[in-house]
Amino acid sequence: MHKQPPRSVTSPTALPRLNTLTTAHLAIVTGSRLALVAAFRIIYPLQPFLTDELNVDLRTVSALITMQLAASMLSPIGGALADTRGERATMSGGLAIFALGTALCALSPSFAAFLIGYALVGLAVALYQPAAQAYLSARTPYAQRGWALGVFETSWAFGALLGVAPLMQIVQTTRQSAPVFWMLSVVGLASLALVWTLLPDGSRNRRETAHRIDWRALRTRGALLALLFMALTLCAYDLIQIVQAPWLRETLAVNEAQLGHLVALSGIGELIGALGVALLGDRLGIRRSTAAGFLLAAACIAVLPFAGQEWTWLLPTYLLLYLSFEYAIVAAFPLISAVAPEARGTMLALSAAAIGAGRVIASLSATSLWLTFGIGWTATIAAVIICASLLCLLVVKPGE
């Protein structure tokens, strides 16, 4: 059973004390993210259907994914708003924009309108994510932050398991995408009502910091290396993610149904990884958990070209890869939240932007790397990048 966090603040930084986080507040912040995650992740399996529905080719539809990656670069706006206007207000604004964007997708008569709707969805995610992480971090002592952010990150896996899977079944049954986006819009509005009415704001308790950001804390060597660390690890991860489907088609002749099964398997691994941080991260130590998780993920990536020759070896390696990487990245969030507590929301948002930058670099190079050198060299380079990035953790230390 989760113990009640102590009322005293353990941080040496003189930050105002906020209300203690309750289980109900954690559930609201986590549950309100489910619709955003479902909308973010459903576009991958929905692409082939949208080519027919919107009468465009697959290359054009892929611009929706590019839009999501570009939107992640706007996360610093969400962090700055969280630090200057309050986390609850920023989360509420993100959910309102999400409801508008999904409604526009449901109503869109053309691809251009759909793209605008998805741009709003991407902006909503960029606003909500860092504000939610900052809200939970500010109300949880660092010694127990792995629990809070670990539970919060289960929404990434549940968004796929409980959101994408049933929503895709609705698309299959109705042969329309509009019902899916109407449902997401309604859930977004319901989440907005919960966040605005049931979450305490706490901004009145920190008026002295409500209208400025401590940029000096964000320019320290530890903060900058933390951002580099996040960019490198996600770049390496996406080098494999982007090419795994065509690679498995070529190696094992997998079909769409089998790829769907692998997505479900990855969701199970992500869920176990996030729960692992919630239950074990604080006990084992956040920095130690982050390093161990990424080392195991690097090892899985290194052996993936060999395991991918047979299903018997591919499935356990695949599961372990997603489990270990999710454990590592979720454990990294509490560490990032404590690097610059004076500008927590902005720091978390900059880390999201760094992740987006790393993924964009991977998206521009992964396919060419694989086609030129094969999966062996691609996996080796990815594993080496992850191991090299761990050198940053020698400098990245919590500031509270």
GUVEX-814274 format. One record per residue (C-alpha): residue number from 1; residue in three letters; y negated, x negated, z. Coordinates in Angstrom, 2 decimals, m for minus. Layout:
<sites>
SITE     n   res         Y         X         Z
SITE   NUM   ALA         Y         X         Z
...
</sites>
This chain:
<sites>
SITE     n   res         Y         X         Z
SITE     1   MET      0.00      0.00      0.00
SITE     2   HIS     m3.42     m1.32     m0.94
SITE     3   LYS     m5.40     m2.40      2.09
SITE     4   GLN     m9.00     m1.30      2.52
SITE     5   PRO    m11.32     m4.15      1.49
SITE     6   PRO    m13.29     m5.68      4.37
SITE     7   ARG    m16.85     m4.49      4.81
SITE     8   SER    m18.31     m7.97      5.00
SITE     9   VAL    m19.14     m9.82      1.82
SITE    10   THR    m17.39    m13.16      1.56
SITE    11   SER    m19.66    m14.52     m1.13
SITE    12   PRO    m22.10    m17.26     m0.14
SITE    13   THR    m24.52    m15.78     m2.64
SITE    14   ALA    m27.03    m13.48     m1.03
SITE    15   LEU    m26.24    m10.36     m3.00
SITE    16   PRO    m26.88     m6.87     m1.62
SITE    17   ARG    m23.82     m5.15     m0.20
SITE    18   LEU    m22.61     m2.10     m2.11
SITE    19   ASN    m20.33      0.74     m1.08
SITE    20   THR    m16.66     m0.17     m0.71
SITE    21   LEU    m14.61      0.76     m3.75
SITE    22   THR    m12.26      3.68     m3.15
SITE    23   THR     m9.05      4.55     m4.93
SITE    24   ALA    m10.72      7.65     m6.39
SITE    25   HIS    m13.57      5.59     m7.85
SITE    26   LEU    m11.10      3.10     m9.35
SITE    27   ALA     m9.12      5.98    m10.89
SITE    28   ILE    m12.26      7.51    m12.44
SITE    29   VAL    m13.47      4.23    m13.97
SITE    30   THR     m9.98      3.42    m15.28
SITE    31   GLY     m9.17      6.90    m16.56
SITE    32   SER    m12.50      7.24    m18.31
SITE    33   ARG    m11.64      4.21    m20.43
SITE    34   LEU     m8.43      5.75    m21.85
SITE    35   ALA    m10.13      7.70    m24.64
SITE    36   LEU    m12.15      4.64    m25.67
SITE    37   VAL     m9.02      2.49    m25.83
SITE    38   ALA     m7.12      5.16    m27.78
SITE    39   ALA     m9.91      5.40    m30.37
SITE    40   PHE    m10.16      1.61    m30.56
SITE    41   ARG     m6.43      1.05    m31.11
SITE    42   ILE     m5.53      4.07    m33.25
SITE    43   ILE     m7.46      2.79    m36.26
SITE    44   TYR     m4.75      0.17    m36.94
SITE    45   PRO     m1.85      2.59    m37.59
SITE    46   LEU     m4.24      5.24    m39.00
SITE    47   GLN     m5.49      3.07    m41.88
SITE    48   PRO     m2.89      4.11    m44.52
SITE    49   PHE     m3.50      7.81    m43.78
SITE    50   LEU     m7.27      7.42    m44.04
SITE    51   THR     m7.00      5.86    m47.49
SITE    52   ASP     m5.73      9.21    m48.80
SITE    53   GLU     m7.86     11.44    m46.61
SITE    54   LEU    m11.13      9.64    m47.36
SITE    55   ASN    m10.14      8.72    m50.93
SITE    56   VAL    m10.74      4.97    m50.55
SITE    57   ASP     m8.53      1.89    m50.87
SITE    58   LEU     m6.98     m0.05    m48.00
SITE    59   ARG     m9.45     m2.92    m48.35
SITE    60   THR    m12.32     m0.50    m47.81
SITE    61   VAL    m10.67      1.17    m44.83
SITE    62   SER    m10.15     m2.25    m43.21
SITE    63   ALA    m13.94     m2.39    m42.82
SITE    64   LEU    m13.43     m0.09    m39.83
SITE    65   ILE    m11.62     m2.90    m38.01
SITE    66   THR    m14.32     m5.37    m38.97
SITE    67   MET    m16.84     m2.93    m37.54
SITE    68   GLN    m14.98     m2.96    m34.22
SITE    69   LEU    m14.97     m6.74    m34.07
SITE    70   ALA    m18.68     m6.81    m34.91
SITE    71   ALA    m19.39     m4.20    m32.24
SITE    72   SER    m17.76     m6.38    m29.59
SITE    73   MET    m20.51     m8.90    m30.24
SITE    74   LEU    m22.97     m6.31    m28.86
SITE    75   SER    m21.38     m6.40    m25.41
SITE    76   PRO    m24.26     m8.48    m23.97
SITE    77   ILE    m26.40     m5.36    m24.39
SITE    78   GLY    m24.03     m3.48    m22.11
SITE    79   GLY    m24.03     m6.32    m19.59
SITE    80   ALA    m27.81     m6.61    m19.56
SITE    81   LEU    m28.19     m2.85    m19.09
SITE    82   ALA    m25.63     m2.91    m16.28
SITE    83   ASP    m27.57     m5.65    m14.49
SITE    84   THR    m31.00     m4.11    m15.05
SITE    85   ARG    m30.42     m0.34    m15.17
SITE    86   GLY    m27.21      0.05    m13.21
SITE    87   GLU    m23.51      0.10    m14.07
SITE    88   ARG    m23.03      3.86    m13.73
SITE    89   ALA    m25.94      4.66    m16.05
SITE    90   THR    m24.61      2.20    m18.64
SITE    91   MET    m21.07      3.59    m18.45
SITE    92   SER    m22.45      7.12    m18.84
SITE    93   GLY    m24.51      6.10    m21.85
SITE    94   GLY    m21.45      4.52    m23.44
SITE    95   LEU    m19.38      7.66    m22.96
SITE    96   ALA    m22.14      9.87    m24.40
SITE    97   ILE    m22.33      7.65    m27.49
SITE    98   PHE    m18.53      7.74    m27.73
SITE    99   ALA    m18.46     11.54    m27.71
SITE   100   LEU    m21.10     11.59    m30.45
SITE   101   GLY    m19.29      8.99    m32.56
SITE   102   THR    m15.87     10.70    m32.39
SITE   103   ALA    m17.47     14.07    m33.21
SITE   104   LEU    m19.07     12.49    m36.27
SITE   105   CYS    m15.67     11.10    m37.31
SITE   106   ALA    m14.18     14.58    m36.98
SITE   107   LEU    m16.97     16.08    m39.10
SITE   108   SER    m17.31     13.25    m41.62
SITE   109   PRO    m17.06     14.40    m45.25
SITE   110   SER    m17.06     10.82    m46.55
SITE   111   PHE    m16.07      7.28    m45.64
SITE   112   ALA    m19.70      6.31    m45.05
SITE   113   ALA    m20.11      8.99    m42.37
SITE   114   PHE    m16.77      7.99    m40.83
SITE   115   LEU    m17.90      4.36    m40.73
SITE   116   ILE    m21.10      5.34    m38.92
SITE   117   GLY    m19.04      7.33    m36.42
SITE   118   TYR    m16.80      4.35    m35.78
SITE   119   ALA    m19.82      2.10    m35.40
SITE   120   LEU    m20.89      4.38    m32.55
SITE   121   VAL    m17.38      4.20    m31.07
SITE   122   GLY    m17.56      0.40    m31.18
SITE   123   LEU    m21.00      0.44    m29.53
SITE   124   ALA    m19.66      2.76    m26.82
SITE   125   VAL    m16.83      0.34    m26.03
SITE   126   ALA    m19.30     m2.56    m25.95
SITE   127   LEU    m21.43     m0.70    m23.39
SITE   128   TYR    m18.67      0.75    m21.20
SITE   129   GLN    m16.37     m2.26    m20.85
SITE   130   PRO    m18.68     m4.84    m19.19
SITE   131   ALA    m20.43     m2.17    m17.11
SITE   132   ALA    m17.11     m0.88    m15.77
SITE   133   GLN    m15.86     m4.38    m14.96
SITE   134   ALA    m19.15     m5.18    m13.23
SITE   135   TYR    m19.04     m1.90    m11.26
SITE   136   LEU    m15.56     m2.65     m9.92
SITE   137   SER    m16.28     m6.33     m9.29
SITE   138   ALA    m19.49     m5.67     m7.36
SITE   139   ARG    m17.63     m3.34     m4.99
SITE   140   THR    m14.54     m5.49     m4.44
SITE   141   PRO    m14.28     m8.80     m2.54
SITE   142   TYR    m13.16    m11.68     m4.75
SITE   143   ALA     m9.93    m12.01     m2.75
SITE   144   GLN     m8.93     m8.50     m3.84
SITE   145   ARG    m10.55     m8.34     m7.28
SITE   146   GLY     m7.30     m9.03     m9.10
SITE   147   TRP     m6.02     m5.68     m7.79
SITE   148   ALA     m9.04     m3.70     m8.97
SITE   149   LEU     m9.39     m5.27    m12.42
SITE   150   GLY     m5.61     m5.38    m12.89
SITE   151   VAL     m5.40     m1.62    m12.36
SITE   152   PHE     m8.42     m1.13    m14.64
SITE   153   GLU     m6.77     m3.12    m17.44
SITE   154   THR     m3.64     m0.93    m17.37
SITE   155   SER     m5.81      1.48    m19.37
SITE   156   TRP     m5.41     m0.87    m22.35
SITE   157   ALA     m1.64     m0.34    m22.38
SITE   158   PHE     m1.78      3.33    m21.36
SITE   159   GLY     m4.32      3.97    m24.10
SITE   160   ALA     m1.63      2.96    m26.61
SITE   161   LEU      1.37      4.53    m24.90
SITE   162   LEU     m0.24      7.82    m23.82
SITE   163   GLY     m3.02      8.00    m26.39
SITE   164   VAL     m2.18      6.44    m29.75
SITE   165   ALA      1.47      7.55    m29.88
SITE   166   PRO      0.90     11.32    m29.30
SITE   167   LEU     m2.30     11.34    m31.37
SITE   168   MET     m0.48      9.82    m34.34
SITE   169   GLN      2.14     12.55    m33.97
SITE   170   ILE     m0.66     15.13    m34.25
SITE   171   VAL     m1.85     13.45    m37.45
SITE   172   GLN      1.70     13.54    m38.79
SITE   173   THR      2.03     17.25    m37.97
SITE   174   THR     m1.39     18.52    m39.11
SITE   175   ARG     m1.97     16.00    m41.93
SITE   176   GLN     m5.56     15.75    m40.70
SITE   177   SER     m7.43     13.23    m38.56
SITE   178   ALA    m10.16     15.66    m37.46
SITE   179   PRO     m8.14     17.28    m34.61
SITE   180   VAL     m7.52     13.84    m33.12
SITE   181   PHE    m11.21     12.94    m33.04
SITE   182   TRP    m12.20     16.35    m31.68
SITE   183   MET     m9.76     15.78    m28.81
SITE   184   LEU    m11.15     12.31    m28.18
SITE   185   SER    m14.69     13.69    m28.17
SITE   186   VAL    m13.82     16.37    m25.60
SITE   187   VAL    m12.07     13.82    m23.37
SITE   188   GLY    m15.11     11.57    m23.69
SITE   189   LEU    m17.40     14.37    m22.48
SITE   190   ALA    m15.07     15.14    m19.57
SITE   191   SER    m15.07     11.46    m18.61
SITE   192   LEU    m18.86     11.42    m18.80
SITE   193   ALA    m19.02     14.32    m16.35
SITE   194   LEU    m16.68     12.57    m13.92
SITE   195   VAL    m18.53      9.26    m14.03
SITE   196   TRP    m21.99     10.78    m13.66
SITE   197   THR    m21.17     13.26    m10.89
SITE   198   LEU    m18.48     11.57     m8.81
SITE   199   LEU    m19.29      7.85     m8.90
SITE   200   PRO    m21.88      6.54     m6.42
SITE   201   ASP    m24.54      4.55     m8.22
SITE   202   GLY    m25.54      1.98     m5.63
SITE   203   SER    m28.49      0.73     m7.69
SITE   204   ARG    m30.90      1.78     m4.93
SITE   205   ASN    m29.22     m0.82     m2.70
SITE   206   ARG    m30.28     m3.67     m4.99
SITE   207   ARG    m33.79     m2.87     m6.14
SITE   208   GLU    m34.81     m6.46     m5.73
SITE   209   THR    m32.46     m7.43     m8.60
SITE   210   ALA    m32.58     m4.22    m10.59
SITE   211   HIS    m35.05     m5.35    m13.26
SITE   212   ARG    m34.27     m9.02    m13.90
SITE   213   ILE    m31.36    m11.21    m14.89
SITE   214   ASP    m30.76    m14.66    m13.43
SITE   215   TRP    m30.39    m16.58    m16.71
SITE   216   ARG    m30.14    m19.90    m14.87
SITE   217   ALA    m26.77    m18.85    m13.48
SITE   218   LEU    m25.58    m18.18    m17.03
SITE   219   ARG    m26.56    m21.64    m18.29
SITE   220   THR    m24.45    m23.64    m15.84
SITE   221   ARG    m21.63    m25.81    m17.13
SITE   222   GLY    m19.03    m23.58    m15.48
SITE   223   ALA    m20.39    m20.42    m17.11
SITE   224   LEU    m20.60    m21.99    m20.57
SITE   225   LEU    m17.08    m23.44    m20.36
SITE   226   ALA    m15.78    m20.07    m19.18
SITE   227   LEU    m17.15    m18.49    m22.36
SITE   228   LEU    m15.64    m21.28    m24.48
SITE   229   PHE    m12.31    m20.74    m22.71
SITE   230   MET    m12.26    m17.03    m23.56
SITE   231   ALA    m13.23    m17.66    m27.19
SITE   232   LEU    m10.53    m20.31    m27.71
SITE   233   THR     m7.68    m18.37    m26.13
SITE   234   LEU     m8.36    m15.17    m28.07
SITE   235   CYS     m8.86    m17.09    m31.31
SITE   236   ALA     m5.45    m18.72    m30.85
SITE   237   TYR     m3.82    m15.40    m29.94
SITE   238   ASP     m5.18    m13.62    m33.03
SITE   239   LEU     m4.02    m16.43    m35.32
SITE   240   ILE     m0.55    m15.02    m34.63
SITE   241   GLN     m1.46    m11.35    m34.27
SITE   242   ILE     m3.08    m11.11    m37.68
SITE   243   VAL     m0.17    m12.59    m39.65
SITE   244   GLN      2.80    m11.33    m37.65
SITE   245   ALA      3.32     m8.14    m39.71
SITE   246   PRO      3.42     m9.82    m43.15
SITE   247   TRP      5.44    m12.70    m41.67
SITE   248   LEU      8.07    m10.33    m40.23
SITE   249   ARG      8.16     m8.36    m43.48
SITE   250   GLU      8.93    m11.58    m45.30
SITE   251   THR     11.41    m12.92    m42.73
SITE   252   LEU     13.28     m9.84    m41.48
SITE   253   ALA     12.21     m7.24    m44.07
SITE   254   VAL     10.91     m4.94    m41.34
SITE   255   ASN      9.63     m1.47    m42.24
SITE   256   GLU      6.80      0.63    m40.78
SITE   257   ALA      9.05      2.30    m38.21
SITE   258   GLN     10.27     m1.06    m36.92
SITE   259   LEU      6.70     m2.33    m36.71
SITE   260   GLY      5.89      0.79    m34.70
SITE   261   HIS      8.71     m0.04    m32.31
SITE   262   LEU      7.29     m3.51    m31.87
SITE   263   VAL      3.88     m2.01    m31.05
SITE   264   ALA      5.53      0.15    m28.37
SITE   265   LEU      7.30     m2.93    m27.03
SITE   266   SER      3.99     m4.80    m26.88
SITE   267   GLY      2.47     m1.88    m24.94
SITE   268   ILE      5.26     m2.10    m22.38
SITE   269   GLY      4.68     m5.83    m22.03
SITE   270   GLU      0.92     m5.33    m21.63
SITE   271   LEU      1.47     m2.70    m18.95
SITE   272   ILE      3.80     m4.96    m16.98
SITE   273   GLY      1.35     m7.85    m17.33
SITE   274   ALA     m1.64     m5.85    m16.08
SITE   275   LEU      0.35     m4.41    m13.16
SITE   276   GLY      1.56     m7.93    m12.40
SITE   277   VAL     m2.02     m9.07    m11.87
SITE   278   ALA     m2.77     m6.02     m9.73
SITE   279   LEU      0.22     m6.69     m7.48
SITE   280   LEU      0.51    m10.50     m7.51
SITE   281   GLY     m2.71    m12.00     m8.87
SITE   282   ASP     m4.60    m12.15     m5.59
SITE   283   ARG     m1.58    m13.50     m3.70
SITE   284   LEU     m0.79    m16.25     m6.21
SITE   285   GLY     m4.44    m17.10     m6.85
SITE   286   ILE     m6.54    m16.00     m9.80
SITE   287   ARG     m7.05    m19.45    m11.38
SITE   288   ARG     m3.39    m20.36    m10.90
SITE   289   SER     m2.31    m17.03    m12.40
SITE   290   THR     m4.59    m17.48    m15.39
SITE   291   ALA     m3.32    m20.99    m16.15
SITE   292   ALA      0.36    m20.10    m15.66
SITE   293   GLY      0.08    m17.00    m17.84
SITE   294   PHE     m1.55    m18.83    m20.73
SITE   295   LEU      0.93    m21.72    m20.53
SITE   296   LEU      3.83    m19.27    m20.79
SITE   297   ALA      2.10    m17.46    m23.66
SITE   298   ALA      1.62    m20.78    m25.48
SITE   299   ALA      5.31    m21.55    m25.04
SITE   300   CYS      6.28    m18.15    m26.46
SITE   301   ILE      4.00    m18.65    m29.48
SITE   302   ALA      5.51    m22.11    m30.08
SITE   303   VAL      9.08    m20.77    m30.21
SITE   304   LEU      8.21    m17.55    m32.06
SITE   305   PRO      8.88    m18.99    m35.56
SITE   306   PHE     12.43    m19.84    m34.47
SITE   307   ALA     13.01    m16.61    m32.51
SITE   308   GLY     11.70    m14.58    m35.44
SITE   309   GLN     14.74    m15.42    m37.55
SITE   310   GLU     16.90    m12.87    m35.70
SITE   311   TRP     16.18     m9.60    m33.87
SITE   312   THR     18.32    m10.74    m30.93
SITE   313   TRP     15.86    m13.52    m30.11
SITE   314   LEU     12.69    m11.92    m31.47
SITE   315   LEU     12.58     m8.90    m29.13
SITE   316   PRO     12.73    m10.74    m25.76
SITE   317   THR     10.32    m13.43    m27.03
SITE   318   TYR      7.94    m10.76    m28.30
SITE   319   LEU      8.03     m8.87    m25.01
SITE   320   LEU      7.51    m12.03    m22.97
SITE   321   LEU      4.59    m13.09    m25.20
SITE   322   TYR      2.69     m9.83    m24.69
SITE   323   LEU      3.53     m9.73    m20.99
SITE   324   SER      2.39    m13.29    m20.31
SITE   325   PHE     m0.75    m13.10    m22.41
SITE   326   GLU     m1.84     m9.80    m20.89
SITE   327   TYR     m1.17    m11.19    m17.40
SITE   328   ALA     m3.28    m14.25    m18.23
SITE   329   ILE     m6.23    m12.45    m19.81
SITE   330   VAL     m6.38     m9.79    m17.08
SITE   331   ALA     m6.26    m12.52    m14.41
SITE   332   ALA     m9.13    m14.27    m16.19
SITE   333   PHE    m11.48    m11.29    m15.78
SITE   334   PRO    m11.80    m11.56    m11.96
SITE   335   LEU    m12.51    m15.28    m12.40
SITE   336   ILE    m15.20    m14.58    m15.01
SITE   337   SER    m16.71    m11.91    m12.75
SITE   338   ALA    m17.24    m14.47     m9.99
SITE   339   VAL    m18.65    m17.36    m12.06
SITE   340   ALA    m22.21    m16.01    m12.01
SITE   341   PRO    m22.34    m13.15     m9.47
SITE   342   GLU    m26.15    m13.01     m9.71
SITE   343   ALA    m25.75    m11.78    m13.32
SITE   344   ARG    m22.24    m10.38    m13.19
SITE   345   GLY    m22.57     m7.68    m15.83
SITE   346   THR    m24.20     m9.98    m18.34
SITE   347   MET    m21.59    m12.70    m17.73
SITE   348   LEU    m18.73    m10.25    m18.30
SITE   349   ALA    m20.46     m8.97    m21.42
SITE   350   LEU    m20.98    m12.50    m22.77
SITE   351   SER    m17.27    m13.13    m22.23
SITE   352   ALA    m16.51    m10.03    m24.32
SITE   353   ALA    m18.82    m11.37    m27.02
SITE   354   ALA    m17.08    m14.76    m26.83
SITE   355   ILE    m13.74    m12.99    m27.27
SITE   356   GLY    m15.15    m11.19    m30.30
SITE   357   ALA    m16.41    m14.45    m31.78
SITE   358   GLY    m13.00    m16.08    m31.33
SITE   359   ARG    m11.27    m13.12    m32.97
SITE   360   VAL    m13.69    m13.14    m35.90
SITE   361   ILE    m12.97    m16.83    m36.49
SITE   362   ALA     m9.24    m16.08    m36.41
SITE   363   SER     m9.62    m13.14    m38.79
SITE   364   LEU    m11.34    m15.43    m41.31
SITE   365   SER     m8.75    m18.22    m41.13
SITE   366   ALA     m5.35    m16.86    m40.02
SITE   367   THR     m4.11    m15.52    m43.35
SITE   368   SER     m5.12    m18.62    m45.30
SITE   369   LEU     m3.57    m20.86    m42.65
SITE   370   TRP     m0.29    m18.98    m42.78
SITE   371   LEU     m0.12    m18.80    m46.59
SITE   372   THR     m0.91    m22.50    m46.90
SITE   373   PHE      1.11    m24.05    m44.09
SITE   374   GLY      3.57    m21.37    m42.96
SITE   375   ILE      4.25    m19.75    m39.60
SITE   376   GLY      5.48    m22.97    m37.99
SITE   377   TRP      2.17    m24.81    m38.29
SITE   378   THR      0.21    m21.64    m37.55
SITE   379   ALA      2.07    m21.12    m34.29
SITE   380   THR      1.79    m24.80    m33.37
SITE   381   ILE     m1.97    m24.81    m33.88
SITE   382   ALA     m2.33    m21.62    m31.83
SITE   383   ALA     m0.26    m23.03    m28.96
SITE   384   VAL     m2.22    m26.30    m28.96
SITE   385   ILE     m5.55    m24.44    m28.86
SITE   386   ILE     m4.41    m22.43    m25.83
SITE   387   CYS     m3.23    m25.54    m23.98
SITE   388   ALA     m6.45    m27.41    m24.79
SITE   389   SER     m8.56    m24.47    m23.60
SITE   390   LEU     m6.98    m24.74    m20.15
SITE   391   LEU     m8.97    m27.96    m19.62
SITE   392   CYS    m12.00    m25.69    m19.21
SITE   393   LEU    m10.46    m24.20    m16.07
SITE   394   LEU    m10.89    m27.55    m14.32
SITE   395   VAL    m14.64    m26.85    m14.29
SITE   396   VAL    m14.69    m23.03    m14.14
SITE   397   LYS    m14.82    m22.09    m10.46
SITE   398   PRO    m15.81    m18.85     m8.70
SITE   399   GLY    m19.32    m18.74     m7.32
SITE   400   GLU    m18.35    m16.42     m4.48
</sites>
